[in-house]
Amino acid sequence: MGKIRRFKLDPKNLPKDVTDWERVRKMTDAEVLRAARSDPDAQPLTARQLKQMMRVPDVRRVRRKLGMSQAGFARAFWLSLGTVRDWEQGRFSPEAPARVLLAVIEHEPAAVRRALKASEGKQGRAGGHAHSD
């Protein structure tokens, strides 16, 4: 492989677009697929590769499905408001334990609330989450 060269792109002096967009628009789906597969650097994922990929929960969709604000969602499920915002804005992705919690919240939110309520009575809020952010 050759060396990687870095350069800064000057937004005022962009390279000329030589793409024939009219030709691209006229391509059939089969032609698009054939063109994509001919690019060794951009091969489509196989069914096996897709199956192995981790699904990252759509926190905003889960929260909206429950009809909750970010603050309400964070408070109800003992999450940091800043963390919920970061997840929703794509700054960070939930790590494995949070993905598990979010999956359970998505499918059984009442069970999570019951478990947290029972836990709160015994030991206080886990991690002392005071939602100050």
Secondary structure, 3 states (H helix, E strand, C coil): CCCCCCCCCCCCCCCCCCCCHHHHHHCCHHHHHHHHHCCCCCCCCCHHHHHHCCCCCCHHHHHHHCCCCHHHHHHHCCCCHHHHHHHHCCCCCCCHHHHHHHHHHHHCHHHHHHHHHHHHHHHCCHHHCCCCC
